[in-house]
Each structure stands twice: as C-alpha cells, then as structure tokens.
Amino acid sequence: MHARFDELRTRLAEIHDLAKAAEILRWDEQVMMPPRGAAARAEQLATLNRVTHDRFTSPEIGRLLDDLAPFEEQHDFDSFEASLIRVTRRDWEKERKVPSDLRASMSRTATLGYATWVEARRTDDFSRFLPALREALELKRQYVACFDGDYDEPYDALLDDYEPGMKTAEVRETFEYLKEHQAPLVKEVVSHAGTPDQPTREFPVERQKEFELDVVRRFGFDPDSWRLDPTVHPFERNGSLQDIRITTRYFPTNLDGLFATMHEFGHGLYEHQVDPQLERTPLASGVSLAMHESQSRMWENLVGRSLPFWRFAFPRLAQLFPDAVAGEDAESWYREVNAVEPSLIRVEADEATYNLHIILRFELEQELLAGSFPLEQLQEEWDRRMWEYLGIEVPDAARGVLQDMHWSIGAVGYFSTYALGNLISAQIWAKVTDDLPDLDDRFEQGEFGALAAWLRENVHRHGRKFTPLETLERATGATRIDPEPYVRYLRRKLGDIYGLPVVGSR
Ligand code: ZN
C-alpha cells in the first residue's frame, strides 16, 4: 500500500512542478518579459496548462485513489496521508466533470475577452464589451451544467471554484447583514465628516522603495526567500514555499503602493508558512481565496492601518519624506490613512466602503447568470445600484461597469471572496488579540514576529489539508464566516477617528 501511496505522491509532485513552472512564467510575463514575448508566452502557458490538466485527470490517478481508500481509512483525518488522498480525490472528481473542449473554449474566450475589455474600457464603450460578455456567460452556464445536481443553485458551482464548499445562500445572508449594519455606518461617517480633502504631496519613488522594504523586512520578508518587484496590477505568485514573489506599484503623490505591498506580503506569508512537509503536493498552498484575502487584508489594514503600527513607523516616514508629512504626527497620519469616502473604483475603496462594492457585484452576477434582465441593461443596473449603495453617480462605463477585468476572463463568483476575506480577517484578529494581548505594544516597538508565528501555527501551516471552514474553525473556533466582528471592528475604529456616538458596539 505504501508503494501505491508513493506512486501517487510522485505523480502529484510532477504535476505540482509543472504548475509551479507555469506560475513563474506568469510572474515573468507581468514583471520581466518584453511586450513582444506575449504571443509565444501564451502558447507556452497553454501547453503547460494542458499537460498539467491531462496528467492530473488521467484514469491512473483515479485508480490510485480507489486503491488507496483503505489506506486513507487507516490514517487520522488530520494526517498528511489521509488529507492528501481526500483533497486530491475532491479535486480530481471536480476536474473530471468538465470536458477538455469546454475548458479550451473557456480559456480561449478568456484571452479574447480580456483584449476586448481592454479596448472597451479604453474607449469607454460598454456596447463593445457586450458580445464578449455574452459568450463568457454562455460558457459559464455550460460549465455549471457539468455539475448537474451537485449544488443547491447554479451560482454555487461558480463560488466553489474560488471558495470550496461555500454556498450562495450563506453569502447572501452574510451580505444582507452588511447591508443592514455596514452601509448605515458609512452614511453616518460621511454625514459627520463631509468628504476629506487630500492635500497634494510628493513621495519620491526611490524613497518609497526604501521605506517599503524596511516595513516588510520587519514583517518577515527575507531576501533569501522573497522578491519584491514593481508591476502594473500588484499580485503575489510563488515558485515554492521558499520562493515567494510579491509585486507592487508606486505613485509619486501618494503611498497607496505601500498598502499594496503590505497586502501582497500577507498573501506571500501565507504561502511561505505552509508546513514544509506538504511541499510538492496539491496541499502546498493557501486553502481558498477568502482565507488568502483575510491574510492580505490583515497585514494591510489591521496591522498597516493601525495606530500602533504608525506610532512605530511614522518617525521613519517623517525622516524620509519631511516635506510631504510636515505638520503631521502619528495620530493625524493614522486618521489620514483611514479616511472614509465613497468612491467609484473598487480597488481604491477604503475599509468602510469596500464591501459595498462587492455586494453590488455579487448580486449582479447572480442576475447575469440567471439572465434576469437583458444584457444591454447591465450598465444601467450597475449605475442604479452604485447610487443606492454608495450614494454616488457613475459618470461613465470605464469608471463603472467596465472597471474590473474579472468578467472578461469568465471569473464570475470571484468577487465575493474579497469581502468574505475582510470578514474572516476580523474573526481571526479577535482570536489573535485574545491570545496575544500585548500585540499593540509589540507593534509600537516594530516587532511583528509574534503575529507571524501565531498565523503560522493556527492557519498557514495547514495549507489545503482542510476545507476553508475547517481551517477557520481550527483557528478561531467559529463554524461559519461571521460578519459581526468586522462590523464591530469598523465601528470602533471609525467611531474613534470620526468621533461617532457609540451605538451597537461593545
Ligand atoms: Zn489580495
């Protein structure tokens, strides 16, 4: 039986190597590659993806999994052996249900759809994007049909790709809570504070780079295992647990890039701290997009936008950018980096308004999939909801319905994980701060190792051994994603900054 298990491991290790090689090619494409390399790179990636997919969905993997059923039962649920067999079986069964020609159509349509979207957004012409969107949605319906009967409702099949096991009904209920409790908080803040005026400042890019490296090194970035490079849209990718590539961008008049760097650091740390025993298996990665986003958001917001962090970091900031932050201190800077203002663009949204951007997309996606309104009306539906949820008028499609690339590549069901990640970050934070009551003092000293170690022990090391909810339960004791800690956190923080009356918090 050991021989069969070793054979499974060997095959999975090769598949993992292929997938990681593709990941480094993608990193290279977005960070290093000269533009004319794009056509050949698309072929290289398509070939690698096809070979990887064929190897993984081969009948031999299925036979190995069948043979290993008794071996799995001899091992504890928590063990490496049982977890590897269990998770591989789930992945294999799901992958097998989708015919290769549908996969190929989806990947071709994604490439074309992306190019169409870039053009439509550039020319601010929603109608130009319509045919591509129509085709992407049609393929999504065919994709959902592959799982006939496996899910309670069609959208579940899409969510499951990003957040395994998550149900639409559960997300809906969670988001209703946010509509009821988070949306009014935003209105309250805005009516209290008006819209903040942001003075123009200059942050020389070379100094930003220096400052950011200082910060992430304190967090745990070790140049022997990590890289930080500039790109257009920041992301994290990795070649292995010891080869973490994070990216960022720099704006000469603000420090948004710093928060992007801290965000991507959070993603990188999750991958870096997976148990080395899981390396070269399908378990060697974060468990879901929402859990991943909880980690990035934690370092970006709960750490990076906290007062203790800025009490530590502000003197260095003032040293590097004396003109830009003249007249500020840690407290005023903390208020500034937490300013709330409803805005058009999701990726620029603050902590208080971000989830509202997601709820709008989550609702529209279900209606798109169901065909609830003619596709031509999508722009109108978008604008109407922006007014309803955020109280702002959308001036054009480019800053409205065309702002995100996700739908162009068929990534429907993805958005919710951003908001769920925010919620999980607060759930985990509540537990972390119970276990480590002196965290604020440590941050003020520039000491972040205790937080990283807690996350390793309670979340990261498990990789994909357990489901997202099992992972959450192991870390926090909670059996579901609970929006209450996040709303409580926001209310306390914004109450503090904006001097709101203390209502409904404890
Ligand atoms: Zn992220």
Boltz pocket constraint, residues with backbone or C-beta under 6 A from the ligand:
constraints:
  - pocket:
      binder: B
      contacts: [[A, 263], [A, 267], [A, 292], [A, 293], [A, 296]]
      max_distance: 6.0
